[in-house]
Amino acid sequence: MFKTVLWDIDGTLLNFEKAEDKSLEELFRKYDIVCNEEMLDDYKQINKQYWAKIERHMIEREIALVSRFQEFFYSKGIMHIDCKKFNDEYQLALGRNFVVEDGALEICEKLAEMGVIQYAITNGSKVAQAIKIRKSNLDRYMRDEFISEELGYEKPDTRFFNIVRETTHYNPETTLVVGDGLTSDIRGANYAGLKCCWYNPRHMHNIEGVHVDYEIDHLLKLVEII
């Protein structure tokens, strides 16, 4: 039986894609920028590339978060946007526009009743994550929260998980990482020598070559593993 769960937040307990769309639409309207599916998809492709660079230590996080918008707006011929300000507003918007994933609060409550200790581990920004975790009521279930911006390292970096272990003193033999990100959560668990559960509601294929111990397509199915 697992006694400790390290939860990813965005894309796992919270539906990041819906929050992302809502936040971008809100800011595009504010800045009088055309907002359609093509614009959103093009931004997401650029954003994905920058997060991959962050995870591979190819670029500093603070630079990447601004550069992604610079590259996106430049590709659209939009030159008048202060991208640092835009990103700051975007982080706040993400905090406001959170969407709780189906079954998230229920599974956290169930694990709490079972005596499982739960922690949040996230690569999100301090501003957005702190707001989302509190307003979504997930903070009621988390013993502590570990945010990459505060730790100075991003998942899957082993240094991120080392800090979590040194702080919580979890037992690696009875600790489970749960997340949707193959290159961040699951690879990070592999690096840290922890068991992992891939949250895969879209039934995607594992093309990253990482080891997956468990796989679920709905959060409530985690009970069967714990």
Backbone hydrogen bonds, N-H to C=O, Kabsch-Sander energy under -0.5 kcal/mol:
donor,donor_aa,acceptor,acceptor_aa,energy
3,K,174,T,-2.1
4,T,174,T,-2.0
5,V,117,I,-2.6
6,L,176,L,-2.9
7,W,5,V,-0.7
7,W,119,Y,-3.5
8,D,178,V,-2.5
11,G,14,L,-2.7
12,T,9,I,-1.9
13,L,8,D,-0.7
13,L,9,I,-0.7
14,L,9,I,-2.5
15,N,99,V,-3.4
16,F,14,L,-1.3
19,A,15,N,-1.6
20,E,16,F,-3.2
21,D,17,E,-2.4
22,K,18,K,-2.2
23,S,19,A,-2.3
24,L,20,E,-2.6
25,E,21,D,-2.6
26,E,22,K,-1.9
27,L,23,S,-2.1
28,F,24,L,-3.0
29,R,25,E,-2.0
30,K,26,E,-1.7
31,Y,27,L,-2.2
32,D,29,R,-1.4
33,I,28,F,-3.4
36,N,34,V,-0.6
40,L,36,N,-2.3
41,D,37,E,-2.6
42,D,38,E,-2.5
43,Y,39,M,-2.2
44,K,40,L,-2.3
45,Q,41,D,-1.9
46,I,42,D,-1.7
47,N,43,Y,-3.1
48,K,44,K,-2.5
49,Q,45,Q,-1.6
50,Y,46,I,-1.9
51,W,47,N,-2.2
52,A,48,K,-1.9
53,K,49,Q,-1.6
54,I,50,Y,-2.1
55,E,51,W,-2.4
56,R,52,A,-1.3
57,H,54,I,-1.7
58,M,53,K,-3.1
59,I,53,K,-0.7
64,A,60,E,-2.5
65,L,61,R,-2.3
66,V,62,E,-0.9
67,S,63,I,-2.9
68,R,64,A,-2.4
69,F,66,V,-0.6
70,Q,66,V,-1.9
71,E,67,S,-2.9
72,F,68,R,-2.0
73,F,69,F,-2.9
74,Y,70,Q,-2.2
75,S,71,E,-2.1
76,K,72,F,-0.9
76,K,73,F,-0.6
77,G,74,Y,-1.5
78,I,73,F,-3.0
79,M,77,G,-0.7
83,C,81,I,-1.1
86,F,82,D,-2.6
87,N,83,C,-2.4
88,D,84,K,-2.2
89,E,85,K,-2.4
90,Y,86,F,-2.2
91,Q,87,N,-2.4
92,L,88,D,-1.6
93,A,89,E,-2.3
94,L,90,Y,-2.5
95,G,91,Q,-1.5
96,R,92,L,-1.5
97,N,93,A,-2.6
101,E,13,L,-2.4
104,A,101,E,-2.3
107,I,103,G,-2.5
108,C,104,A,-2.1
109,E,105,L,-2.3
110,K,106,E,-2.4
111,L,107,I,-2.6
112,A,108,C,-2.1
113,E,109,E,-2.2
114,M,110,K,-1.4
115,G,112,A,-1.3
116,V,111,L,-2.6
117,I,3,K,-2.8
118,Q,141,Y,-0.5
119,Y,5,V,-2.4
120,A,144,D,-2.1
121,I,7,W,-3.6
122,T,146,F,-2.7
129,Q,125,S,-2.7
130,A,126,K,-2.1
131,I,127,V,-1.4
132,K,128,A,-2.5
133,I,129,Q,-2.9
134,R,130,A,-1.5
135,K,131,I,-2.9
136,S,132,K,-2.2
137,N,134,R,-1.3
138,L,133,I,-0.9
139,D,133,I,-1.8
140,R,137,N,-1.0
141,Y,138,L,-1.8
142,M,138,L,-0.9
143,R,118,Q,-3.7
143,R,141,Y,-0.5
144,D,118,Q,-0.6
146,F,120,A,-3.0
147,I,145,E,-0.6
148,S,122,T,-2.5
149,E,124,G,-0.8
150,E,147,I,-1.3
151,L,147,I,-2.1
152,G,148,S,-2.7
153,Y,148,S,-0.6
157,D,154,E,-2.4
160,F,157,D,-1.1
161,F,157,D,-1.2
162,N,158,T,-2.4
163,I,159,R,-1.8
164,V,160,F,-1.7
165,R,161,F,-2.5
166,E,162,N,-2.8
167,T,163,I,-2.0
168,T,164,V,-2.6
169,H,165,R,-2.7
174,T,171,N,-1.7
175,T,172,P,-0.8
176,L,4,T,-2.5
177,V,195,K,-2.3
178,V,6,L,-2.6
179,G,197,C,-2.0
182,L,180,D,-0.7
185,D,181,G,-0.6
186,I,181,G,-2.5
187,R,182,L,-1.7
188,G,184,S,-1.4
189,A,185,D,-2.1
190,N,186,I,-2.3
191,Y,187,R,-2.7
192,A,188,G,-2.1
193,G,189,A,-0.7
193,G,190,N,-0.9
194,L,189,A,-2.9
195,K,175,T,-0.9
197,C,177,V,-2.9
198,W,214,Y,-2.9
199,Y,179,G,-2.5
199,Y,197,C,-0.6
200,N,198,W,-0.8
200,N,216,I,-3.3
203,H,200,N,-1.6
207,I,205,H,-1.2
213,D,196,C,-0.6
213,D,211,H,-0.5
214,Y,196,C,-1.6
216,I,198,W,-2.2
219,L,102,D,-0.5
221,K,218,H,-1.6
222,L,219,L,-2.0
223,V,220,L,-1.2
224,E,221,K,-1.0
225,I,221,K,-0.5
225,I,222,L,-1.2
226,I,222,L,-2.4
